[in-house]
């Protein structure tokens, strides 16, 4: 314990001397493996216990987060990041130390591209080869009851595939500005064992805490990850399918509402579809979500059905069920590929062939793009087709979006602010890490993003 007392004295000194612009992390050596991570009992007046998540996702601030991971544990997760295994560590934020917490790498196939030593792009494996990889910090580690500004988990996304470093944050901001229930996202600076790792997108986890914040009093319902009501054959997905997708209420596992919704969609005559949508969903929100999604070309989301062998499926979305209102809400997720296909099909994997509401190949899977990857038209799915029936509402949502959040006055202002906010950190990362984004590419990519947004608005 003497070692830990010395460490905490050092932490206090570092933070008391920090300037508003922080360039280095706390000068704290990670604990040795024979030293236990201390369990720090908060006294109750810490800001992170009493504050709201709005502090974390305040758009005007760029904040610093410090992770302390024992050397052997850090080596363990670096040897196989795609295993996504937690190790125990500490997090320091604005003078407060939260310990212990769980720390792991996170990601799907795209997150590991060119950052692991394994040879197969579609089966990620091997040791870490990039300075930055997306990370998750579990605050409610080992039964901890205290939350971090009302949050159970923090997600730091590396943005390795987005040289503008803006796609994710801007996309979620646009959804939220249109009244869609979507994660909040800001930039953050991450330090690991005292070294500046780089700039990350700190994006809200979609879980029970997300529901508590976004859904007022009706906030203890089911959250499902990537569970579409209907399968590729057009039948309702099974009860076990929905249970396995639950991210809240796993103990009770009552999935009757989404199953009922799916069954009603399947059994309805076409003239009844809109009535069912209006019974189970907020039409304004799903149409607003679609207007944003299709305008910013979120081609890697719920409207891209990828095919592999005899079946096709979509991904990168969540659902939330309001238990009292009996309403279902589609929640967008994973925005790093948004905007990339606006002017031309620049991403050979994600590009969707059809315009909204159109279908191809008589609703059979078809090859598309320079790589010949198979996809299936979203409007062949009966639920998605039902949404396409709201033609007037969709056209009005497009007008509202382009004249409102997507207007040049609106978008230019937020991009100018965020660009200024992260410029110094982008420069610092380029100076400290040979695999970091260089300033020329960042400036070029910011210009490209602005052009894509302008094109989307005008066309």
C-alpha positions as CSV (number, residue, x, y, z in Angstrom):
1,X,0.0,0.0,0.0
2,X,2.9,2.4,0.5
3,X,3.5,2.2,-3.3
4,X,-0.1,3.1,-4.0
5,X,0.0,6.0,-1.5
6,X,3.0,7.4,-3.3
7,X,1.3,7.0,-6.7
8,X,-1.8,8.8,-5.5
9,X,0.3,11.7,-4.1
10,X,2.0,11.9,-7.5
11,X,-1.4,11.9,-9.3
12,X,-2.6,14.7,-7.0
13,X,0.5,16.8,-7.7
14,X,0.2,16.3,-11.5
15,X,-3.5,17.3,-11.6
16,X,-3.0,20.3,-9.3
17,X,-0.4,21.6,-11.7
18,X,-2.2,21.0,-15.0
19,X,-2.9,23.8,-17.3
20,X,-6.2,24.1,-19.3
21,X,-4.3,22.6,-22.3
22,X,-3.0,19.2,-21.2
23,X,-0.2,17.7,-23.3
24,X,1.0,14.8,-21.1
25,X,-0.7,12.2,-19.0
26,X,-0.1,11.7,-15.2
27,X,3.4,10.5,-14.4
28,X,2.2,7.3,-12.9
29,X,3.9,3.9,-13.4
30,X,1.5,1.0,-14.0
31,X,1.3,-1.4,-11.1
32,X,3.4,-4.6,-11.0
33,X,1.6,-7.8,-11.5
34,X,2.2,-8.8,-7.9
35,X,0.4,-5.6,-6.8
36,X,-3.3,-5.6,-6.7
37,X,-5.3,-2.9,-8.4
38,X,-6.6,-0.9,-5.5
39,X,-10.3,-0.8,-4.8
40,X,-11.0,2.9,-4.2
41,X,-14.2,3.7,-2.3
42,X,-15.5,7.1,-3.3
43,X,-16.5,9.5,-0.6
44,X,-19.7,10.5,-2.4
45,X,-18.9,14.1,-3.4
46,X,-16.9,13.3,-6.5
47,X,-18.1,15.1,-9.6
48,X,-18.3,11.9,-11.6
49,X,-20.8,10.4,-9.1
50,X,-23.1,13.4,-8.9
51,X,-22.8,14.8,-12.5
52,X,-24.9,14.1,-15.5
53,X,-23.8,12.4,-18.7
54,X,-24.4,15.7,-20.4
55,X,-21.0,16.7,-19.0
56,X,-19.3,13.9,-20.8
57,X,-20.9,14.6,-24.1
58,X,-20.7,18.4,-23.9
59,X,-20.0,19.4,-27.5
60,X,-17.9,22.5,-26.6
61,X,-15.2,20.6,-24.7
62,X,-12.3,18.2,-25.5
63,X,-11.5,16.2,-22.4
64,X,-8.7,13.9,-21.3
65,X,-9.0,10.3,-20.0
66,X,-6.1,8.4,-18.5
67,X,-6.0,4.6,-18.3
68,X,-3.6,2.7,-16.1
69,X,-3.1,-0.9,-17.1
70,X,-0.5,-3.3,-15.5
71,X,2.3,-4.0,-18.0
72,X,1.6,-7.8,-18.1
73,X,-2.2,-7.2,-18.6
74,X,-1.5,-4.6,-21.3
75,X,0.8,-7.1,-23.1
76,X,-2.0,-9.7,-22.8
77,X,-4.6,-7.7,-24.6
78,X,-2.1,-6.4,-27.1
79,X,-1.2,-10.0,-28.1
80,X,-4.8,-10.7,-29.2
81,X,-7.0,-7.6,-29.4
82,X,-9.8,-9.3,-31.4
83,X,-10.4,-11.6,-28.4
84,X,-11.9,-8.6,-26.7
85,X,-11.1,-9.8,-23.2
86,X,-11.2,-7.5,-20.3
87,X,-8.3,-6.8,-18.0
88,X,-8.4,-4.9,-14.7
89,X,-7.0,-1.4,-14.5
90,X,-7.7,2.2,-13.4
91,X,-9.2,5.3,-15.0
92,X,-8.2,8.8,-14.0
93,X,-10.4,11.8,-15.0
94,X,-10.1,15.4,-13.9
95,X,-8.4,14.4,-10.6
96,X,-10.6,11.5,-9.7
97,X,-9.4,7.9,-9.9
98,X,-11.9,5.2,-10.6
99,X,-10.5,1.8,-9.6
100,X,-10.8,-0.9,-10.5
101,X,-12.4,-0.8,-13.9
102,X,-12.5,-3.3,-16.8
103,X,-10.6,-2.4,-20.0
104,X,-10.6,-4.2,-23.3
105,X,-10.2,-3.6,-27.0
106,X,-13.4,-3.6,-29.1
107,X,-14.4,-3.7,-32.7
108,X,-15.9,-5.6,-35.6
109,X,-14.0,-6.5,-38.8
110,X,-13.6,-2.9,-40.0
111,X,-12.0,-1.8,-36.7
112,X,-9.1,-4.3,-37.0
113,X,-8.2,-3.5,-40.7
114,X,-4.4,-3.1,-41.0
115,X,-4.0,-3.1,-37.2
116,X,-3.6,-6.8,-36.5
117,X,-0.8,-9.1,-37.7
118,X,-3.2,-11.9,-38.9
119,X,-3.5,-12.4,-42.7
120,X,-7.3,-12.7,-43.1
121,X,-9.2,-9.4,-43.3
122,X,-12.5,-11.2,-42.6
123,X,-11.2,-13.3,-39.7
124,X,-9.2,-10.8,-37.6
125,X,-6.4,-12.2,-35.5
126,X,-2.9,-11.6,-34.3
127,X,-1.1,-9.0,-32.3
128,X,-1.7,-5.3,-32.2
129,X,0.2,-3.3,-34.9
130,X,-1.4,0.1,-34.6
131,X,-0.9,2.7,-31.9
132,X,-4.7,3.2,-31.6
133,X,-7.4,0.6,-31.4
134,X,-11.0,1.2,-30.2
135,X,-11.4,0.5,-26.5
136,X,-14.1,0.0,-23.9
137,X,-13.9,0.9,-20.3
138,X,-16.4,-0.9,-18.0
139,X,-17.2,1.3,-15.0
140,X,-19.6,-1.2,-13.4
141,X,-16.7,-3.7,-13.1
142,X,-17.1,-6.5,-10.6
143,X,-20.4,-5.2,-9.3
144,X,-19.5,-1.6,-8.8
145,X,-22.6,0.4,-8.1
146,X,-21.2,3.9,-8.7
147,X,-21.6,5.2,-12.2
148,X,-19.4,7.6,-14.2
149,X,-21.6,10.7,-14.8
150,X,-24.6,8.3,-15.0
151,X,-22.8,5.9,-17.4
152,X,-21.8,2.2,-17.0
153,X,-19.4,2.0,-19.9
154,X,-17.2,4.3,-22.0
155,X,-16.4,3.6,-25.7
156,X,-13.4,5.1,-27.3
157,X,-13.5,4.6,-31.1
158,X,-10.1,4.8,-32.8
159,X,-11.4,6.5,-36.1
160,X,-8.5,4.7,-37.9
161,X,-10.6,4.3,-41.0
162,X,-11.8,8.0,-41.0
163,X,-9.0,10.5,-41.8
164,X,-11.4,13.4,-41.4
165,X,-12.1,12.2,-37.8
166,X,-15.6,13.6,-38.1
167,X,-17.9,11.1,-39.7
168,X,-19.1,9.5,-36.5
169,X,-19.6,12.6,-34.5
170,X,-21.3,14.5,-37.3
171,X,-23.6,11.7,-38.2
172,X,-24.9,11.2,-34.7
173,X,-25.2,14.9,-34.2
174,X,-27.4,15.1,-37.4
175,X,-29.6,12.3,-36.2
176,X,-30.1,13.9,-32.8
177,X,-30.8,17.3,-34.3
178,X,-33.7,15.6,-36.3
179,X,-35.2,14.3,-33.1
180,X,-34.0,10.7,-33.7
181,X,-32.9,8.8,-30.5
182,X,-29.3,8.2,-31.4
183,X,-26.0,8.0,-29.4
184,X,-24.2,11.1,-28.5
185,X,-20.5,11.5,-29.5
186,X,-17.6,13.8,-28.8
187,X,-13.9,13.7,-29.4
188,X,-11.7,12.8,-26.4
189,X,-7.9,12.5,-25.8
190,X,-6.8,9.1,-24.4
191,X,-3.6,8.4,-22.5
192,X,-2.5,4.9,-21.6
193,X,0.1,4.4,-18.9
194,X,1.1,8.0,-19.1
195,X,1.6,8.1,-22.9
196,X,-0.7,10.0,-25.3
197,X,-2.4,7.4,-27.4
198,X,-4.3,9.9,-29.6
199,X,-7.6,11.4,-30.4
200,X,-10.7,9.1,-30.2
201,X,-14.5,9.4,-30.7
202,X,-16.1,8.9,-27.3
203,X,-19.5,7.5,-28.3
204,X,-22.4,6.7,-26.1
205,X,-23.0,3.0,-25.3
206,X,-26.5,1.8,-26.3
207,X,-27.6,0.1,-23.1
208,X,-29.9,0.6,-20.1
209,X,-28.2,3.9,-19.3
210,X,-28.9,5.1,-22.9
211,X,-32.6,4.2,-22.3
212,X,-32.6,6.0,-19.0
213,X,-31.4,9.2,-20.6
214,X,-33.2,9.2,-23.9
215,X,-36.7,7.8,-23.0
216,X,-37.8,9.8,-20.0
217,X,-40.0,7.7,-17.7
218,X,-40.5,4.8,-20.1
219,X,-36.9,3.8,-19.8
220,X,-36.6,0.3,-18.4
221,X,-37.5,-1.6,-21.6
222,X,-35.6,-4.1,-23.8
223,X,-32.6,-3.1,-25.8
224,X,-31.8,-5.4,-28.7
225,X,-28.6,-5.4,-30.7
226,X,-28.8,-6.2,-34.4
227,X,-32.1,-8.1,-34.1
228,X,-34.3,-7.5,-37.1
229,X,-38.0,-8.4,-36.7
230,X,-38.1,-10.5,-39.9
231,X,-35.6,-12.9,-41.3
232,X,-34.4,-13.1,-44.9
233,X,-37.3,-15.5,-45.7
234,X,-39.9,-13.0,-44.5
235,X,-40.9,-14.9,-41.3
236,X,-40.7,-13.5,-37.8
237,X,-37.4,-14.3,-36.1
238,X,-37.6,-16.8,-33.3
239,X,-38.0,-16.1,-29.6
240,X,-34.5,-17.4,-28.9
241,X,-33.1,-15.1,-31.6
242,X,-34.5,-12.0,-29.8
243,X,-33.5,-13.3,-26.4
244,X,-29.9,-13.8,-27.5
245,X,-29.9,-10.2,-28.8
246,X,-31.0,-8.6,-25.5
247,X,-28.7,-6.1,-23.9
248,X,-31.0,-5.3,-21.0
249,X,-33.6,-7.4,-19.0
250,X,-31.8,-10.6,-19.9
251,X,-33.1,-12.2,-16.7
252,X,-36.8,-11.8,-17.6
253,X,-36.3,-12.1,-21.3
254,X,-39.8,-11.1,-22.3
255,X,-39.6,-10.5,-26.1
256,X,-43.3,-10.8,-26.8
257,X,-43.7,-7.2,-28.0
258,X,-41.2,-7.4,-30.9
259,X,-42.4,-10.9,-31.8
260,X,-46.0,-9.6,-31.9
261,X,-45.0,-6.7,-34.1
262,X,-43.2,-9.0,-36.5
263,X,-46.1,-11.4,-36.7
264,X,-48.5,-8.6,-37.4
265,X,-46.3,-7.3,-40.2
266,X,-46.2,-10.7,-41.8
267,X,-49.9,-11.4,-41.6
268,X,-51.1,-7.9,-42.7
269,X,-52.7,-7.1,-46.0
270,X,-50.8,-4.2,-47.7
271,X,-53.6,-1.7,-46.8
272,X,-53.1,-2.6,-43.1
273,X,-49.3,-2.0,-43.0
274,X,-49.4,1.7,-42.2
275,X,-51.9,1.1,-39.4
276,X,-49.6,-1.5,-37.8
277,X,-46.5,0.8,-38.1
278,X,-48.4,3.6,-36.5
279,X,-49.6,1.3,-33.7
280,X,-46.1,0.1,-32.8
281,X,-43.8,2.9,-33.9
282,X,-43.3,6.7,-33.9
283,X,-43.7,7.4,-37.6
284,X,-42.1,10.8,-37.4
285,X,-39.0,9.4,-35.9
286,X,-38.5,6.4,-38.2
287,X,-39.1,8.6,-41.2
288,X,-36.7,11.2,-39.9
289,X,-34.1,8.5,-39.2
290,X,-34.5,7.2,-42.8
291,X,-34.2,10.7,-44.3
292,X,-30.9,11.3,-42.4
293,X,-29.6,7.8,-43.0
294,X,-30.2,7.8,-46.8
295,X,-28.9,11.4,-47.2
296,X,-25.6,10.8,-45.5
297,X,-25.3,7.4,-47.2
298,X,-25.0,5.3,-44.0
299,X,-24.5,2.3,-46.3
300,X,-23.2,0.0,-43.7
301,X,-26.3,0.1,-41.5
302,X,-29.7,-1.4,-41.3
303,X,-30.6,-0.8,-44.9
304,X,-27.7,-2.8,-46.3
305,X,-28.5,-6.5,-46.5
306,X,-25.2,-8.4,-46.9
307,X,-25.5,-11.9,-48.5
308,X,-23.4,-14.9,-47.7
309,X,-24.4,-18.2,-49.2
310,X,-28.1,-18.9,-49.0
311,X,-29.0,-16.0,-46.7
312,X,-28.8,-12.3,-46.3
313,X,-28.8,-10.1,-43.2
314,X,-28.3,-6.5,-42.1
315,X,-26.4,-5.1,-39.1
316,X,-25.2,-2.0,-37.2
317,X,-28.4,-1.0,-35.5
318,X,-30.3,-1.4,-32.2
319,X,-33.9,-1.5,-31.1
320,X,-35.5,-0.1,-27.9
321,X,-38.9,-1.1,-26.7
322,X,-40.9,1.3,-24.6
323,X,-42.7,-1.1,-22.2
324,X,-45.5,1.2,-21.2
325,X,-46.2,2.9,-24.6
326,X,-45.6,-0.4,-26.4
327,X,-43.5,1.4,-29.0
328,X,-40.4,0.2,-30.8
329,X,-37.6,2.6,-31.8
330,X,-34.8,1.8,-34.3
331,X,-31.5,3.3,-33.2
332,X,-28.6,3.9,-35.7
333,X,-25.1,2.6,-34.9
334,X,-21.6,2.6,-36.3
335,X,-21.2,5.7,-38.4
336,X,-17.6,5.6,-39.6
337,X,-18.7,4.7,-43.1
338,X,-21.3,7.4,-43.3
339,X,-20.8,10.1,-46.0
340,X,-18.2,8.0,-47.9
341,X,-20.5,7.0,-50.8
342,X,-22.3,10.4,-51.3
343,X,-20.6,11.6,-54.4
344,X,-19.5,8.3,-55.9
345,X,-19.2,4.7,-54.7
346,X,-15.9,5.1,-53.0
347,X,-16.3,2.1,-50.6
348,X,-16.5,-1.2,-52.5
349,X,-17.8,-3.1,-49.5
350,X,-20.6,-0.9,-48.2
351,X,-22.2,0.7,-51.2
352,X,-26.0,0.1,-51.5
353,X,-27.2,-0.3,-55.1
354,X,-30.8,0.9,-54.7
355,X,-32.2,4.3,-54.0
356,X,-34.7,4.4,-51.1
357,X,-37.7,2.3,-51.9
358,X,-36.3,0.7,-55.0
359,X,-35.6,-3.0,-55.5
360,X,-33.3,-5.0,-57.8
361,X,-33.1,-8.5,-59.3
362,X,-36.8,-9.4,-58.5
363,X,-35.9,-9.4,-54.8
364,X,-33.2,-12.1,-55.3
365,X,-29.6,-11.6,-54.0
366,X,-27.4,-9.9,-56.7
367,X,-23.8,-9.0,-57.2
368,X,-22.9,-5.3,-57.1
369,X,-19.8,-3.1,-57.2
370,X,-16.3,-3.7,-58.4
371,X,-15.7,-6.5,-55.9
372,X,-18.9,-8.3,-56.9
373,X,-20.2,-8.6,-53.4
374,X,-23.8,-9.9,-53.0
375,X,-26.6,-7.8,-51.5
376,X,-30.3,-7.8,-51.2
377,X,-32.7,-4.8,-51.7
378,X,-33.8,-3.5,-48.4
379,X,-37.3,-2.7,-49.7
380,X,-37.8,-6.5,-50.3
381,X,-38.0,-6.8,-46.5
382,X,-41.7,-6.2,-45.6
383,X,-41.0,-4.0,-42.6
384,X,-38.7,-1.7,-44.6
385,X,-41.2,-1.8,-47.5
386,X,-43.9,-0.6,-45.1
387,X,-41.9,2.5,-44.2
388,X,-41.5,3.3,-47.9
389,X,-45.3,3.8,-48.1
390,X,-44.9,7.1,-46.2
391,X,-43.8,9.0,-49.4
392,X,-45.1,12.5,-48.5
393,X,-43.7,12.3,-45.0
394,X,-40.4,11.2,-46.3
395,X,-40.1,14.0,-48.8
396,X,-41.0,16.5,-46.1
397,X,-38.4,15.1,-43.7
398,X,-35.8,15.5,-46.5
399,X,-36.8,19.1,-46.8
400,X,-36.7,19.7,-43.1
401,X,-33.3,18.0,-42.8
402,X,-31.7,19.9,-45.7
403,X,-33.0,23.2,-44.6
404,X,-32.3,22.6,-40.9
405,X,-29.5,20.6,-39.5
406,X,-27.9,19.9,-42.9
407,X,-28.0,23.5,-44.0
408,X,-24.7,25.2,-44.7
409,X,-25.2,27.6,-41.8
410,X,-25.7,24.7,-39.4
411,X,-23.1,22.2,-40.6
412,X,-20.4,24.7,-41.3
413,X,-20.6,26.1,-37.8
414,X,-20.3,22.8,-36.0
415,X,-17.5,21.5,-38.3
416,X,-15.6,24.8,-37.8
417,X,-15.9,24.5,-34.0
418,X,-14.9,20.8,-33.9
419,X,-12.0,21.3,-36.4
420,X,-10.6,24.0,-34.2
421,X,-11.2,21.8,-31.1
422,X,-9.1,18.8,-32.3
423,X,-6.4,20.4,-34.5
424,X,-3.7,20.7,-31.8
425,X,-4.3,17.1,-30.7
426,X,-4.2,15.8,-34.3
427,X,-0.9,17.6,-34.7
428,X,0.4,16.2,-31.4
429,X,-0.5,12.6,-32.4
430,X,1.3,13.1,-35.8
431,X,4.4,14.3,-34.0
432,X,4.5,11.4,-31.4
433,X,3.4,8.4,-33.5
434,X,4.7,7.4,-36.9
435,X,1.4,5.6,-37.8
436,X,-0.8,8.6,-36.8
437,X,-2.8,10.6,-39.2
438,X,-0.7,13.3,-40.8
439,X,-2.0,16.9,-41.0
440,X,-2.0,17.0,-44.9
441,X,-4.3,14.0,-45.1
442,X,-6.5,15.3,-42.3
443,X,-6.9,18.7,-44.0
444,X,-7.7,17.1,-47.3
445,X,-10.2,14.8,-45.7
446,X,-11.9,17.6,-43.9
447,X,-12.3,19.4,-47.3
448,X,-13.7,16.2,-48.8
449,X,-16.2,15.8,-46.1
450,X,-17.4,19.3,-46.5
451,X,-17.8,18.7,-50.3
452,X,-19.7,15.5,-49.6
453,X,-22.1,17.3,-47.3
454,X,-22.6,20.1,-49.8
455,X,-23.3,17.6,-52.5
456,X,-25.8,15.7,-50.4
457,X,-27.7,18.9,-49.6
458,X,-27.8,20.2,-53.2
459,X,-28.7,16.8,-54.8
